[in-house]
Amino acid sequence: MTSEMAGQRNESEQERADRNFVELLQGARVAVTGVQVLFAFLLTVPFSSGFSRLDQADRWLYYAALVSAAIASICYIAPTAQHRVLFRQGRKETLVRRSNLYGIFGALALAVSMTTSTMFVIDYLFQATLAWITAGVLAALALWTWFAQPGLTRNGQSSDRSSGEGNSVSSSED
């Protein structure tokens, strides 16, 4: 079994930090496009004619959706901005760790924004009960797929390999 097959890569710490940072940025690129579209949509909502008819509860729901979309945008853009500031300072490992945290916080904020935005629209179109049920299902799905399932896998409580999923090459550093 080669060292790469055993979960080790033949790379220096700096090469690993570079690879990890590129992988984090690739993942953020996927999310940031969706966040930007959602945020742009939310910024236009108050200027529509029906917004003035919203009750206070719906305005607070809109507030939560808008602010969480802004937080998600900030978190997903932060690694690129910090990379510019820290360029050639020899702080790539710090940047990788920090960027990973920003990605997690950004995903949490995105889950809140998606859930509250959907709840806001469904409440406006139908009724509060359907909006709460839908929001609960969406929040549970996001929390499970984005956090709980990988958290269980990370802690060794779940293994996708036994079900035929997963990657044959893994690395303990990723």
N, C-alpha and C positions, 0 to 999 in steps of 0.2 A: 504494500500500500504506500503510495507516494505521500509526501508531507502535505500536499495540497488536498489529497483525498481524505486525510485525517483531520482536516479543518484548519491546517496551517498554510499560509501563503509564503512564498519566498520573496518577501518585500521588507524594506526597511520601515522603521516607525514613521518616517516622513512620507514614504510612498503610501503607506497604509492610511495616514491622515489625509493625504491628497485624494486617494481613492474614495475614502469615506465622505469627504466633503463634496466631491463631485456627485456621489450617489445621493446625498442629502439634497443637493440643489436640484437634481433630476426629479426627485419626489416632490419637492416644493413647486416645481414648474407645473406639474399636473394639478396640484391643488390651487395654486395662485390664480390660474385662469378662471376657475369656477368661482373663487372668492371675489375676484374683480367683477365678474358679470353680476353676481348676486348683490354686491355692494353698489354697483352702478344702478341696478334696478331699484334698490331700496332708497337711494338718494333721490329718485324721481317721484316716489310715491306721494310725499306730502303736497306736491304741486298738482296732483290730479283733483278733479272736481269733487269726487266722493270723499276725500280725506276729511273734510270739515264735518262730515256727519258721523265720524267715528266717536264711540264713547271713550271714556277715560281708560278703561281696561285695554281696549284695542290700541290706544296710543302708547301705553306702557309696553304692550307686546311688540309694537313696531319699534319702540326705543330699544328694547332688548335685542331685536333682530339687527338693527342698524349698528349699534355699538359693538355687538359681538362680531359682525362682519368687518368692522374697522379694526378690531383687535386681531382678528385672523389675518387681515391684510398686513398689519404691522409685523406680526410674528413671522409670516412667510417671506416678507421682504428683508427682515433684519439680517439674516445670514449674508446676503449679498452686500448690503450696506456696510456691515461690520468687516467683511472681507476687504472692501475698499479702504476702510480706515486702518485696518491692521496689516495691509499688504506689505510683505517683506519684513515683518517684525518677528518672524520665527514663532508665531503663536497659533499655528494651524490646529494642533490638538485641542487647545482651548476653544478655538472657533468651531471645531467639529462637535465637541461636547455641548457647547452653548447652542449651536444650530439644531442639534437633536432636541434639546429642551424646547426651543422655539417652535419646532415642528409639532411637538406634542401639544403645547399650549395653543398653537394655531389650529390644530385639528379639533381640540376641545371647543374653541371659540367658533369654529366652522360648524360643528355639530349643533351648538346652541343657536347659531344664526339660521341654519337650515330648518331646524325644528320650529323655532319661533316664527320664521317667515311663513312656513307652511301652515302653522296654526293660525296665524294672522289672516291669511287668505281664506282658509276653510271656514273660520269663524265668520268672516264677512259674507261668504257665499252661502253657507248652510246654517250651522248652529254651533253653539259652544261645546255641546257634548261630543259631536263628531270631531271637532277641532282638537279637543283634549285627548280623545282616543287615538287619533292619527298622530298627534305630536308624541304621545307616549310610545307608540309603536316605532316611530322614526328615531326617537331618542334611544330606545332600547337597542334597535338595530345598529345605530352608529356606535353606541358604547360597546356592544358585543364585538362587532367586526373590526373596529378600530383600536380597541383597548383591551377588553376582557380576554378575547380569544388569543391574541398575541401575548398578553401577559401570562396566561396559563401556559402557553408554549414556552415562553421564556423561563418560567419557573419549573419546567420539566413535568408539569401536570398533564400536559396534552401533547401528543405527538401525531403530526400529520403523516409521518412516514409509514405508519402502520396501515393507513387508509390509502396508500399509494400516492398521496400528495407530497409536495415538498421537493427539495432540491438535494441532489446527491452530494453536492459540495457545500459545506457550510464553514463558517469561520467564527471562532469564539470572539474575535475582535469586532465584529460588525454590530 
